[in-house]
Amino acid sequence: MPSIDIHVMEGVFSSGDKARLIEKVTEAFGEVAGKTLQAGTTVRIHEVQSGSWGYAGKPITTADAKGWREQG
């Protein structure tokens, strides 16, 4: 069974956003791997605490991630 893990910053995505991510990622995987594997695919979303994720040597906060999301 395929298992897909997604890591995001806490507080950036709503419950609805996360449900949509799970749906769309599963769907995209199925387009490549086939419907049989799609039917057995699990997707987990892990929320990382604000300040506990680093990029280019600096911690990222929820506010940073929200700002980037708004930029599109």
Backbone as a printed PyTorch tensor [residue, N CA C, xyz], in Angstrom:
tensor([[[  0.8170,  -1.1820,   0.0000],
         [  0.0000,   0.0000,   0.0000],
         [  0.8650,   1.2500,   0.0000]],

        [[  0.6620,   2.1170,  -0.9340],
         [  1.4190,   3.3590,  -0.9640],
         [  1.0450,   4.2640,   0.2120]],

        [[  2.0370,   4.9500,   0.7360],
         [  1.8240,   5.8870,   1.8280],
         [  2.5310,   7.1950,   1.4800]],

        [[  1.8070,   8.2790,   1.5440],
         [  2.3470,   9.5910,   1.1900],
         [  2.2900,  10.4790,   2.4260]],

        [[  3.4230,  11.0640,   2.8020],
         [  3.4940,  11.9680,   3.9400],
         [  3.7370,  13.3910,   3.4590]],

        [[  2.9660,  14.3140,   3.9960],
         [  3.0920,  15.7300,   3.6620],
         [  3.3660,  16.4850,   4.9580]],

        [[  4.3970,  17.3030,   4.9590],
         [  4.7170,  18.1160,   6.1240],
         [  4.3920,  19.5780,   5.8170]],

        [[  3.6190,  20.1890,   6.7030],
         [  3.2420,  21.5920,   6.5550],
         [  3.4220,  22.2910,   7.9010]],

        [[  3.4710,  23.6000,   7.8590],
         [  3.5680,  24.3860,   9.0860],
         [  2.2010,  24.4280,   9.7580]],

        [[  2.1840,  24.2670,  11.0760],
         [  0.9210,  24.2730,  11.8110],
         [  0.1820,  25.5950,  11.6200]],

        [[ -1.1420,  25.5210,  11.5660],
         [ -1.9690,  26.7140,  11.5200],
         [ -2.0610,  27.4050,  10.1740]],

        [[ -1.4940,  26.8270,   9.1330],
         [ -1.5140,  27.4690,   7.8170],
         [ -2.7080,  26.9760,   6.9970]],

        [[ -3.0270,  25.7060,   7.1230],
         [ -4.1010,  25.1120,   6.3320],
         [ -5.2820,  24.7490,   7.2210]],

        [[ -6.4840,  25.0360,   6.7450],
         [ -7.7040,  24.6750,   7.4640],
         [ -7.9650,  23.1780,   7.3070]],

        [[ -8.9270,  22.6710,   8.0690],
         [ -9.3170,  21.2610,   7.9340],
         [ -9.7890,  20.9750,   6.5110]],

        [[-10.5290,  21.9220,   5.9340],
         [-10.9920,  21.7670,   4.5570],
         [ -9.8480,  21.7380,   3.5640]],

        [[ -8.8480,  22.6000,   3.7740],
         [ -7.6610,  22.6140,   2.9070],
         [ -6.9500,  21.2680,   2.9670]],

        [[ -6.7970,  20.7330,   4.1750],
         [ -6.0980,  19.4530,   4.3360],
         [ -6.8800,  18.3160,   3.6870]],

        [[ -8.1960,  18.3390,   3.8030],
         [ -9.0130,  17.3150,   3.1450],
         [ -8.8390,  17.3880,   1.6370]],

        [[ -8.7840,  18.5960,   1.1160],
         [ -8.6000,  18.7700,  -0.3340],
         [ -7.2150,  18.2870,  -0.7690]],

        [[ -6.1800,  18.5870,   0.0330],
         [ -4.8340,  18.0850,  -0.2680],
         [ -4.8310,  16.5600,  -0.3320]],

        [[ -5.4470,  15.9200,   0.6520],
         [ -5.4960,  14.4620,   0.6870],
         [ -6.1790,  13.9260,  -0.5660]],

        [[ -7.3070,  14.5230,  -0.9180],
         [ -8.0520,  14.0900,  -2.1030],
         [ -7.2370,  14.2590,  -3.3830]],

        [[ -6.6620,  15.4470,  -3.5640],
         [ -5.9590,  15.7490,  -4.8150],
         [ -4.6610,  14.9610,  -4.9570]],

        [[ -3.9210,  14.7900,  -3.8530],
         [ -2.6660,  14.0280,  -3.9160],
         [ -2.9580,  12.5630,  -4.2340]],

        [[ -3.9910,  12.0140,  -3.6050],
         [ -4.3830,  10.6340,  -3.8950],
         [ -4.7880,  10.4860,  -5.3540]],

        [[ -5.5590,  11.4330,  -5.8360],
         [ -6.0040,  11.4180,  -7.2360],
         [ -4.8140,  11.4880,  -8.1970]],

        [[ -3.8710,  12.3900,  -7.9320],
         [ -2.6920,  12.5370,  -8.7960],
         [ -1.8430,  11.2650,  -8.7930]],

        [[ -1.6840,  10.6720,  -7.6160],
         [ -0.9300,   9.4260,  -7.5340],
         [ -1.6010,   8.3470,  -8.3820]],

        [[ -2.9180,   8.2590,  -8.2950],
         [ -3.6660,   7.2650,  -9.0610],
         [ -3.5440,   7.4500, -10.5560]],

        [[ -3.4220,   8.6940, -11.0000],
         [ -3.2540,   8.9550, -12.4340],
         [ -1.9600,   8.3450, -12.9610]],

        [[ -0.9600,   8.2750, -12.1110],
         [  0.3280,   7.7060, -12.5180],
         [  0.4030,   6.2140, -12.2110]],

        [[ -0.0250,   5.8340, -11.0140],
         [  0.1640,   4.4610, -10.5470],
         [ -0.9840,   3.5230, -10.8960]],

        [[ -2.1390,   4.0880, -11.2130],
         [ -3.3020,   3.2590, -11.5300],
         [ -4.3150,   3.2390, -10.4020]],

        [[ -5.5360,   2.8970, -10.7670],
         [ -6.6630,   2.9490,  -9.8280],
         [ -6.5430,   1.9220,  -8.6980]],

        [[ -5.9510,   0.7660,  -8.9650],
         [ -5.8190,  -0.2460,  -7.9190],
         [ -4.9390,   0.2620,  -6.7890]],

        [[ -3.7970,   0.8260,  -7.1350],
         [ -2.9090,   1.3770,  -6.1000],
         [ -3.5090,   2.6250,  -5.4630]],

        [[ -4.2280,   3.4160,  -6.2370],
         [ -4.8740,   4.6050,  -5.6940],
         [ -5.8430,   4.2260,  -4.5750]],

        [[ -6.5770,   3.1410,  -4.7940],
         [ -7.5770,   2.7100,  -3.8140],
         [ -6.9630,   2.3120,  -2.4780]],

        [[ -5.6850,   1.9460,  -2.4740],
         [ -5.0060,   1.5490,  -1.2380],
         [ -4.0430,   2.5860,  -0.7030]],

        [[ -4.1020,   3.7960,  -1.2440],
         [ -3.1570,   4.8430,  -0.8720],
         [ -3.5840,   5.5520,   0.4100]],

        [[ -2.6310,   5.7460,   1.3130],
         [ -2.8760,   6.5510,   2.5020],
         [ -2.0760,   7.8440,   2.3910]],

        [[ -2.6420,   8.9170,   2.8960],
         [ -1.9770,  10.2200,   2.9130],
         [ -2.0420,  10.7500,   4.3400]],

        [[ -0.9050,  11.1770,   4.8610],
         [ -0.8500,  11.7490,   6.2030],
         [ -0.2880,  13.1520,   6.1160]],

        [[ -0.9290,  14.0570,   6.8050],
         [ -0.4470,  15.4330,   6.8740],
         [  0.1050,  15.6570,   8.2760]],

        [[  1.3730,  16.0120,   8.3290],
         [  2.0620,  16.2810,   9.5930],
         [  2.2180,  17.7990,   9.7350]],

        [[  1.7550,  18.3260,  10.8370],
         [  1.9120,  19.7580,  11.0810],
         [  3.1230,  19.9920,  11.9840]],

        [[  4.0430,  20.7970,  11.5040],
         [  5.2760,  21.1100,  12.2120],
         [  5.0620,  22.3900,  13.0130]],

        [[  5.4900,  22.3650,  14.2560],
         [  5.3300,  23.5120,  15.1450],
         [  6.0480,  24.7390,  14.5870]],

        [[  5.4040,  25.8810,  14.7130],
         [  5.9870,  27.1510,  14.2640],
         [  7.3720,  27.3310,  14.8790]],

        [[  8.3390,  27.6680,  14.0410],
         [  9.7090,  27.8640,  14.5000],
         [ 10.5410,  26.6000,  14.5350]],

        [[  9.9290,  25.4410,  14.2720],
         [ 10.6540,  24.1660,  14.3180],
         [ 11.0420,  23.6620,  12.9360]],

        [[ 10.9060,  24.4870,  11.9370],
         [ 11.2740,  24.1480,  10.5610],
         [ 12.2480,  25.2310,  10.1160]],

        [[ 13.3380,  24.8260,   9.5320],
         [ 14.3270,  25.8000,   9.0970],
         [ 14.5020,  25.8150,   7.5960]],

        [[ 14.8240,  26.9770,   7.0800],
         [ 15.1020,  27.1460,   5.6540],
         [ 16.2360,  28.1510,   5.5230]],

        [[ 17.2510,  27.7830,   4.7920],
         [ 18.4180,  28.6490,   4.5830],
         [ 19.0160,  29.1010,   5.9120]],

        [[ 19.0100,  28.1960,   6.8880],
         [ 19.6400,  28.4790,   8.1690],
         [ 18.8080,  29.2910,   9.1440]],

        [[ 17.5460,  29.5490,   8.8090],
         [ 16.6970,  30.3520,   9.6910],
         [ 15.3830,  29.6270,   9.9610]],

        [[ 14.8570,  29.7700,  11.1900],
         [ 13.5710,  29.1370,  11.4800],
         [ 12.4280,  29.8200,  10.7440]],

        [[ 11.4540,  29.0060,  10.3370],
         [ 10.2620,  29.5060,   9.6580],
         [  9.1220,  29.4830,  10.6660]],

        [[  8.3060,  30.5200,  10.6670],
         [  7.1540,  30.5890,  11.5520],
         [  5.8650,  30.4000,  10.7600]],

        [[  4.7810,  30.1920,  11.4890],
         [  3.4710,  30.0910,  10.8570],
         [  3.1740,  31.3660,  10.0750]],

        [[  3.5280,  32.5190,  10.6410],
         [  3.2970,  33.7950,   9.9520],
         [  4.0500,  33.8490,   8.6280]],

        [[  5.2820,  33.3640,   8.6110],
         [  6.0540,  33.3150,   7.3580],
         [  5.3210,  32.4730,   6.3160]],

        [[  4.9170,  31.2620,   6.7230],
         [  4.2630,  30.3340,   5.7930],
         [  2.9400,  30.9050,   5.2820]],

        [[  2.1780,  31.5480,   6.1570],
         [  0.9240,  32.1700,   5.7350],
         [  1.1870,  33.2870,   4.7210]],

        [[  2.2360,  34.0610,   4.9490],
         [  2.6040,  35.1240,   4.0200],
         [  2.9600,  34.5900,   2.6530]],

        [[  3.7240,  33.5180,   2.6170],
         [  4.1060,  32.9020,   1.3380],
         [  2.8940,  32.3390,   0.6370]],

        [[  1.9810,  31.7580,   1.4040],
         [  0.7670,  31.1860,   0.8090],
         [ -0.0730,  32.2840,   0.1670]],

        [[ -0.1730,  33.4220,   0.8120],
         [ -0.9570,  34.5450,   0.2800],
         [ -0.3490,  35.0980,  -1.0060]],

        [[  0.9630,  34.9680,  -1.1560],
         [  1.6370,  35.4550,  -2.3640],
         [  1.2990,  34.6010,  -3.5800]],

        [[  0.7780,  33.4210,  -3.3210],
         [  0.3130,  32.5860,  -4.4260],
         [  1.2360,  31.5500,  -4.8540]]])
